[in-house]
Every structure is written in C-alpha cells, then in structure tokens.
Amino acid sequence: MRILLANSVAAVLVCTGVTLLCFFAGLLAHGQDRTKRALITSDEPPSKTFRTLLAVPAALRLHSSNRSGAGRSRQDGALTRSPDLVVEDGVFWSDRLESQLPGGFTDAHARVWRNKARSSRIISLEEGCGRATNRLATFSDNSKACVRYGINADQVQGEALSYYLASLLEIPNLPPLVLSQVSFSNEQWSEVQAQVRDSQWTENAVVSLTEFVSNLSGVVTPVPLRHEGRRLHPLSEDLRNRSRSELLEIVQWTDLILYDYLTANFDRLVSNLFSLQWDPRVMERDTRNLHRSADGGLVFIDNEAGLVHGYRVLGMWERYHDALLRSVCLFRRRTARRIWEMHRRQDAAERLLERYVDNEPLAARLGFLSEEQALVLQARVDHLYKHIAGCRKKYSRL
C-alpha cells in the first residue's frame, strides 16, 4: 500500500513538472517571437519625405558590414569606435559634428566688412592676389582687400554672382565681396591714381574687392577623394580612423563639391582631375584656389570661373563635374535644404538676382545671367536635388 501511494505521488509530481516546463517554454517562445517582431519593425522605420528628413534630425548608424566596436570617441582622436556619431538620416552630417565647424564668414561679419569697404579710401595698391592684373589694396585703416580686375567683364561678374550664390546657400567659406568702379573722381580711388595707371586698368572699369585673409595655408584633397575609385559615402570604411579635425575639413569639402558643381567652376578640384592624365600625383599637392585658415575653416577664393564663364565652357568640363558629384553621398543638412527649396520653387535664378540686387549697388552696371545661363543654373539645382535624393534612397534604409 505504501509503495502504491509513493508511486502515485511521484507520477503527480512528474506530470506537474512537465506541465510547468511546457508553460514556461511557451512563454519563452512567445517572448522571442515578440522580440523578433520588434527588431524587424525597428529595421523598417516609417517612410519619411525628403523635406521631413531635412527638417528633423534622427541619428542613424553608419552602414558597415561589421558594426561591433561602438564606444566612446576621443576629442580629436580617430573616431573608429563611434562612427555612428558622424552621420544622421543616412546621408547628412550630424548636428553634433556640424556644431564643431569653424564659423567662417558670418552674415553679420560680411555686412560690416562690405559697408566699410565701400566707404573706405584706398591708400596703396601693390602686386598680389594671384593674376598679374590683380592688386592687393590697403585701406586707410590699414586693413587690406584683394582687388580683382577681370580681363573681361565675365570674370568679375562670375566672381560676384558666385559669392552671392554661396550666400544664398548659406555656405560661409567665401570672404565678403563688394564691387567698385575705378574712377579718379571717386574719393575711394583718388589717392592711388598713379598706381591705377601703372596697373593698366581701364578707367571706370568695375572691379571686385574681397576681404584679404592672412595666415592661410594650402589644402590637399582628402584621401577618400584623392585616388581612382574616389568615394565619400556614409560607410564606415570611408570614414573610419578620421580624426575630428579631418572630419570637420571633409564636411567642408562636401559643400565645396556641391558648390563647384552648381557654379561649374573648373578652376579648382575639377582642373586637378583633368590634370591626372599626365600628372598622377596632382591630387597630393595643394588644391588651386582653396586655402585653410588658422581655425581650420576652408576658404574658397578666386571664384571668377563660376557661373558665367563656367557655363560657357561646360561641354569641356562636365564629365569631371559629374565624376566628382557621384563620388559624394554625404551632405550638410542646411545646404541640402536650400537645394530642395530652389528645386521645389524652380526659382534659383530669381533668388540669386534678388540677393545680388539687394546687396550690390553696382549690380545693374555689371549685369546678370542670361536667360540661357539661368536655365542652366536651375537644371544643375534640379540635378543636385535628384542626386541627394538618390543617395538618401540608397543609404537611409540600409
């Protein structure tokens, strides 16, 4: 009897244990299923429009075949351990990174300088500032400006319009610029009549004055863009091991490439690409018309080939502009937003004309883009928009 009772109790215990085991196994399976569904959902974020992505930052990780090793970054060391802090929404430089960029030439600084440059007397002209026809001017307060005298009016016009296009895009890397008419009856030029004659300038010619920036150094093309197969995409292999200062410079390079594409300026990186056919090391030397200021900001100078002349010879250089643009799939959100606005409204030339006329008293004297050139500008804005949208489609969902 005791044996029978013991066997019955044992059987009950075994059944109870099996039941509990099945119950917990079911809970575990259900939890795993919920976890899988949650992971799948997190990999498929709600669809966002291009406009939404430009307006609302949302940090995403850089795309990589190996995502291990994320951790804290050093202040200016290589960012190997935290590449996810560099890019947002797949293709935009992060706000965190952009907040560390040099300020460049702010709107407030530009307004003050332009007002001063228009009202100050020039007390000396000396050789400098590039081409032999250009001069380095000294104002009565001993500040300086580069005076660019174009061989033809297109060059000064291109310089001025390129400056105001950068202003429209909120690209702060161009020194402020004003136009001035060389006239001996103009008090601004009255003290340098002999030096103007020595320069063989035509009286009443319109020249550009840009702020002279001292202590500039040369800039070499970043490694990701230096060699054949150049690419600067939101991939860990493109950005790993970059120090903070390197990344901040690369951010400015992406603006430069978009800007030179819009203006069709061939007299900078594009000319280096062209020269590769006979000079394989040209990318390892300083880039034309590009300098670095003491605080690490890039300075885009001598933009006279942009827009007017650049559009005239576009057939010769377009393949190089396209190649450079295709190499870049990282953008400043602010620049992309301006591109999107001009694409949506189809008013790039109208906006540029308004900015130019509102800020430059001699705008009418120098003239504006032709109707054909205005159409080229809008077409390049539209192409930039499509390029940015294509990069976003490729990388935002990976």
C-alpha positions as MATLAB code, in Angstrom:
seq = 'MRILLANSVAAVLVCTGVTLLCFFAGLLAHGQDRTKRALITSDEPPSKTFRTLLAVPAALRLHSSNRSGAGRSRQDGALTRSPDLVVEDGVFWSDRLESQLPGGFTDAHARVWRNKARSSRIISLEEGCGRATNRLATFSDNSKACVRYGINADQVQGEALSYYLASLLEIPNLPPLVLSQVSFSNEQWSEVQAQVRDSQWTENAVVSLTEFVSNLSGVVTPVPLRHEGRRLHPLSEDLRNRSRSELLEIVQWTDLILYDYLTANFDRLVSNLFSLQWDPRVMERDTRNLHRSADGGLVFIDNEAGLVHGYRVLGMWERYHDALLRSVCLFRRRTARRIWEMHRRQDAAERLLERYVDNEPLAARLGFLSEEQALVLQARVDHLYKHIAGCRKKYSRL';
ca = [
       0.000    0.000    0.000;
       2.814    2.407    0.898;
       4.602    1.547   -2.337;
       1.455    2.217   -4.371;
       0.923    5.588   -2.649;
       4.533    6.603   -3.248;
       4.279    5.732   -6.939;
       1.075    7.793   -7.277;
       2.686   10.845   -5.665;
       5.725   10.543   -7.938;
       3.511   10.365  -11.008;
       1.645   13.506   -9.973;
       4.913   15.387   -9.413;
       6.278   14.345  -12.804;
       3.089   15.466  -14.590;
       3.138   18.785  -12.753;
       6.783   19.361  -13.694;
       6.134   18.595  -17.343;
       3.145   20.945  -17.366;
       5.178   23.795  -15.845;
       8.040   23.167  -18.262;
       5.701   23.381  -21.250;
       4.115   26.552  -19.840;
       7.450   28.365  -19.426;
       8.671   27.104  -22.797;
       5.584   28.649  -24.358;
       6.217   31.953  -22.616;
       9.825   31.944  -23.816;
       8.820   31.219  -27.402;
       6.194   33.951  -27.279;
       8.731   36.425  -25.908;
      11.258   35.511  -28.604;
       8.599   35.964  -31.262;
       7.728   39.413  -29.881;
      11.425   40.338  -29.798;
      11.874   39.272  -33.426;
       8.859   41.290  -34.486;
      10.204   44.323  -32.601;
      13.601   44.001  -34.295;
      12.026   43.708  -37.706;
       9.906   46.780  -37.015;
      12.928   48.810  -35.886;
      14.762   47.988  -39.135;
      11.883   49.362  -41.171;
      11.288   52.936  -39.991;
       8.256   54.822  -41.232;
       8.776   56.338  -44.642;
       9.907   59.968  -44.481;
       9.805   62.582  -47.181;
      12.978   64.372  -48.218;
      11.582   67.537  -46.649;
      10.944   65.796  -43.309;
      14.462   64.395  -43.215;
      15.895   67.848  -43.843;
      13.846   69.344  -41.039;
      14.033   66.722  -38.287;
      17.407   65.148  -37.376;
      17.299   61.497  -36.347;
      20.621   59.832  -35.632;
      21.296   56.641  -37.552;
      24.366   54.445  -37.568;
      26.834   54.436  -40.412;
      26.353   51.445  -42.687;
      29.002   48.781  -42.292;
      29.417   45.054  -42.683;
      30.846   44.984  -39.165;
      29.036   47.049  -36.521;
      30.924   45.796  -33.499;
      33.233   48.023  -31.500;
      30.972   51.018  -30.938;
      32.026   53.019  -27.926;
      33.177   56.406  -26.742;
      35.175   58.657  -29.017;
      38.150   60.786  -28.159;
      38.121   64.566  -28.511;
      40.417   64.701  -31.555;
      41.463   61.082  -31.897;
      40.329   58.668  -34.573;
      36.588   58.083  -34.428;
      36.892   54.350  -35.133;
      34.846   53.451  -32.075;
      31.872   55.709  -32.681;
      31.212   56.244  -36.420;
      27.502   56.406  -35.642;
      28.019   59.893  -34.171;
      29.085   61.281  -37.545;
      26.013   60.826  -39.783;
      22.255   61.326  -39.356;
      19.387   60.083  -41.516;
      21.734   58.075  -43.668;
      23.384   60.868  -45.676;
      23.559   64.051  -43.571;
      26.449   65.109  -41.372;
      25.345   65.003  -37.758;
      24.371   68.133  -35.858;
      26.946   67.128  -33.258;
      29.725   67.244  -35.852;
      28.471   70.396  -37.564;
      28.300   72.243  -34.251;
      32.105   71.977  -34.090;
      32.741   73.532  -37.521;
      34.624   76.844  -37.749;
      32.199   79.750  -38.043;
      33.552   81.013  -41.356;
      32.498   84.418  -42.682;
      29.169   85.074  -40.973;
      26.428   87.272  -42.450;
      26.991   89.840  -39.704;
      30.731   89.979  -40.415;
      30.100   90.259  -44.150;
      27.682   93.183  -43.732;
      30.132   95.129  -41.575;
      33.036   94.484  -43.930;
      31.092   95.376  -47.074;
      29.914   98.669  -45.586;
      33.464   99.526  -44.573;
      34.942   98.513  -47.932;
      32.528  100.721  -49.857;
      33.227  103.801  -47.763;
      36.981  103.477  -47.090;
      39.717  105.235  -49.058;
      42.351  103.076  -50.728;
      45.805  104.423  -49.878;
      48.003  101.934  -51.745;
      47.947   99.245  -54.422;
      50.636   96.602  -54.726;
      51.110   93.413  -56.681;
      49.474   90.350  -55.223;
      46.284   88.301  -55.097;
      47.012   85.953  -57.960;
      46.888   87.102  -61.576;
      49.227   89.875  -62.688;
      46.322   92.261  -63.272;
      45.096   91.888  -59.675;
      46.261   94.066  -56.808;
      46.437   93.994  -53.016;
      44.771   97.176  -51.749;
      45.347   98.805  -48.369;
      42.548  100.893  -46.875;
      43.021  103.987  -44.741;
      42.593  101.888  -41.574;
      45.427   99.591  -42.792;
      43.095   96.651  -43.458;
      43.515   95.008  -46.859;
      41.468   93.683  -49.743;
      42.189   91.760  -52.915;
      41.212   93.754  -55.991;
      40.391   91.584  -58.986;
      40.428   93.218  -62.374;
      38.986   90.898  -64.986;
      40.489   90.548  -68.416;
      36.844   90.694  -69.428;
      33.713   91.639  -67.515;
      32.587   87.996  -67.312;
      35.261   87.228  -64.749;
      34.252   89.927  -62.272;
      30.599   89.123  -62.894;
      31.248   85.423  -62.243;
      33.141   86.239  -59.052;
      30.314   88.420  -57.734;
      27.475   86.068  -58.663;
      29.343   83.073  -57.251;
      29.728   84.928  -53.963;
      26.025   85.719  -53.715;
      25.071   82.156  -54.663;
      27.188   80.903  -51.756;
      25.404   83.419  -49.541;
      22.063   82.087  -50.781;
      23.139   78.520  -49.936;
      24.458   79.651  -46.535;
      27.941   78.387  -47.376;
      30.163   80.578  -45.152;
      33.530   79.804  -46.762;
      33.844   82.776  -49.129;
      35.368   86.084  -47.969;
      32.954   89.019  -48.264;
      32.928   90.853  -51.584;
      31.877   94.237  -52.955;
      32.053   95.791  -56.392;
      33.714   99.135  -57.023;
      34.051  101.339  -60.087;
      37.594  102.555  -60.698;
      37.178  106.288  -61.151;
      39.565  109.119  -60.324;
      36.589  111.269  -59.409;
      35.647  108.642  -56.837;
      37.138  109.554  -53.458;
      37.865  105.894  -52.788;
      40.439  105.792  -55.619;
      41.707  109.377  -55.562;
      44.948  108.621  -53.690;
      46.093  105.773  -55.967;
      45.684  107.298  -59.440;
      49.316  106.694  -60.399;
      49.177  103.077  -59.244;
      45.956  102.511  -61.186;
      47.639  103.813  -64.346;
      50.636  101.570  -63.715;
      48.247   98.628  -63.462;
      46.939   99.483  -66.944;
      43.372   99.253  -65.747;
      40.657  100.878  -67.784;
      39.134  103.855  -66.016;
      35.523  103.277  -64.957;
      36.045   99.517  -65.029;
      34.144   97.571  -62.371;
      36.418   95.515  -60.112;
      35.724   93.243  -57.164;
      37.166   93.779  -53.693;
      37.293   90.781  -51.361;
      38.492   90.722  -47.788;
      42.159   89.781  -47.542;
      42.689   86.910  -45.103;
      46.166   86.400  -43.660;
      47.853   83.279  -42.303;
      46.328   80.925  -44.850;
      47.818   77.535  -45.662;
      47.419   75.153  -48.589;
      44.890   72.319  -48.684;
      45.409   68.856  -50.142;
      42.464   66.788  -51.385;
      41.190   64.400  -48.657;
      42.370   60.802  -49.000;
      38.901   59.353  -49.814;
      38.734   61.647  -52.872;
      42.368   61.511  -53.878;
      42.699   58.256  -55.809;
      40.895   56.423  -58.593;
      37.658   54.961  -57.305;
      37.285   58.074  -55.128;
      34.290   57.932  -52.852;
      32.963   59.745  -49.815;
      29.841   57.855  -48.799;
      28.269   57.168  -45.367;
      30.212   53.940  -44.948;
      32.481   53.064  -42.067;
      35.300   52.156  -44.437;
      35.170   55.683  -45.913;
      35.214   57.494  -42.571;
      36.925   55.246  -40.049;
      40.174   56.339  -38.435;
      39.461   60.003  -39.212;
      40.370   62.491  -36.526;
      37.960   65.216  -35.506;
      39.886   67.847  -37.485;
      39.942   65.620  -40.585;
      36.192   65.059  -40.406;
      35.490   68.764  -39.966;
      37.526   69.503  -43.074;
      35.775   66.744  -45.050;
      32.391   68.253  -44.121;
      33.505   71.495  -45.777;
      34.778   69.607  -48.815;
      31.322   68.147  -49.414;
      29.915   71.683  -49.531;
      32.716   72.702  -51.902;
      31.973   69.895  -54.363;
      28.256   70.738  -54.480;
      29.044   74.431  -54.819;
      31.551   73.972  -57.641;
      29.070   71.689  -59.406;
      26.365   74.368  -59.245;
      28.670   77.120  -60.497;
      30.523   74.816  -62.938;
      33.787   76.213  -61.559;
      36.535   74.192  -63.231;
      39.431   76.132  -61.702;
      39.768   74.118  -58.504;
      39.396   70.384  -57.939;
      37.985   69.729  -61.409;
      41.170   71.025  -63.023;
      43.122   68.586  -60.851;
      41.016   65.689  -62.146;
      41.723   66.842  -65.678;
      45.462   67.009  -64.939;
      45.578   63.409  -63.663;
      46.054   62.155  -67.216;
      49.629   63.473  -67.264;
      50.306   64.213  -63.587;
      49.308   61.210  -61.411;
      50.356   62.969  -58.192;
      48.446   66.205  -58.696;
      45.906   65.229  -56.019;
      48.702   65.017  -53.456;
      49.568   68.693  -53.855;
      47.742   71.829  -52.751;
      44.401   72.426  -54.452;
      44.068   75.551  -56.586;
      42.072   78.453  -55.167;
      41.489   76.754  -51.835;
      43.115   77.606  -48.505;
      42.796   76.795  -44.830;
      42.507   79.489  -42.171;
      44.121   79.266  -38.750;
      40.926   77.895  -37.169;
      40.604   75.078  -39.723;
      37.991   76.744  -41.911;
      38.362   76.294  -45.665;
      38.442   79.493  -47.722;
      37.123   79.319  -51.302;
      38.887   82.064  -53.297;
      39.093   83.189  -56.947;
      35.639   82.029  -57.993;
      35.633   84.049  -61.212;
      35.336   80.905  -63.363;
      31.941   80.188  -61.815;
      28.537   80.538  -63.471;
      29.179   82.821  -66.461;
      32.456   81.500  -67.904;
      31.982   78.058  -66.358;
      28.640   77.619  -68.119;
      30.116   78.796  -71.420;
      32.754   76.021  -71.437;
      30.615   73.409  -69.690;
      30.949   70.891  -72.514;
      34.670   70.542  -71.890;
      34.450   70.048  -68.132;
      31.094   68.412  -67.438;
      32.400   64.831  -67.242;
      34.736   65.880  -64.412;
      31.986   67.751  -62.549;
      29.766   64.664  -62.815;
      32.522   62.337  -61.628;
      33.160   64.467  -58.547;
      29.486   64.751  -57.703;
      28.953   60.986  -57.995;
      31.791   60.421  -55.554;
      29.952   62.219  -52.730;
      26.909   60.938  -50.829;
      27.298   62.986  -47.637;
      25.837   66.456  -47.261;
      25.281   69.289  -44.831;
      21.586   69.332  -43.987;
      21.400   73.122  -44.339;
      22.878   73.072  -47.849;
      20.554   70.254  -48.910;
      17.579   72.203  -47.560;
      18.440   75.211  -49.720;
      18.798   72.963  -52.771;
      15.424   71.381  -52.027;
      13.758   74.809  -51.738;
      15.163   76.059  -55.058;
      14.162   72.794  -56.743;
      10.618   72.884  -55.365;
      10.024   76.518  -56.300;
      12.043   76.431  -59.538;
      13.378   79.900  -58.723;
      17.167   79.577  -58.385;
      17.980   82.442  -60.765;
      15.240   84.683  -59.341;
      16.530   84.179  -55.810;
      20.097   84.848  -56.881;
      19.100   88.025  -58.732;
      17.163   89.292  -55.720;
      20.079   88.637  -53.342;
      22.518   90.255  -55.788;
      20.475   93.409  -56.444;
      19.522   93.893  -52.791;
      23.142   93.809  -51.641;
      25.169   95.226  -54.524;
      24.616   98.824  -55.729;
      26.629   98.162  -58.913;
      24.645   95.061  -59.874;
      22.937   96.823  -62.787;
      26.276   98.159  -64.045;
      27.778   94.663  -64.204;
      24.681   92.756  -65.323;
      23.265   89.324  -64.532;
      22.974   85.875  -66.056;
      21.476   85.485  -69.499;
      18.205   83.579  -69.805;
      20.111   80.542  -71.057;
      22.530   80.675  -68.121;
      19.617   80.994  -65.689;
      18.137   77.796  -67.137;
      21.478   76.021  -66.733;
      21.621   77.057  -63.072;
      18.124   75.682  -62.421;
      18.940   72.444  -64.236;
      22.002   71.949  -62.053;
      19.962   72.649  -58.913;
      17.443   70.020  -60.041;
      20.207   67.515  -60.738;
      21.703   68.113  -57.296;
      18.313   67.523  -55.710;
      17.946   64.198  -57.542;
      21.472   63.187  -56.567;
      20.848   63.857  -52.869;
      17.503   62.032  -53.039;
      19.201   59.074  -54.731;
      21.853   58.882  -52.018;
      19.159   59.024  -49.351;
      17.217   56.210  -51.015;
      20.363   54.110  -51.164;
      21.597   54.643  -47.610;
      18.754   55.706  -45.327;
      17.172   52.232  -45.196;
      20.297   50.043  -45.058;
];
